[in-house]
């Protein structure tokens, strides 16, 4: 049985080395990414303001209304953006 294993290793030596190399490089890459991610721990995103009913209904009315042109659509989107910024 030992001779069969030796023969198998001799026959597929280059393939075995290639597989071992790919696995080692993959593990090394994962470990480096994990270490870098741990060092760059950031504060989680917090949502402070929920969706208001008024904005939901205005969005619904906006979505169901047919617009005459692209210019009108752009202006409405721009105005909604400004309103969200509080301008």
Protein Blocks (a to p, Z undefined) as FASTA:
>chain_A
ZZmmmmmmmmmmmmmmmmmmmmmmmmmmmmmmmmmmmmmoccddddfbdcdfklmmmmmm
mmmpccfbfklmmmmmmmmmmmmnoZZ
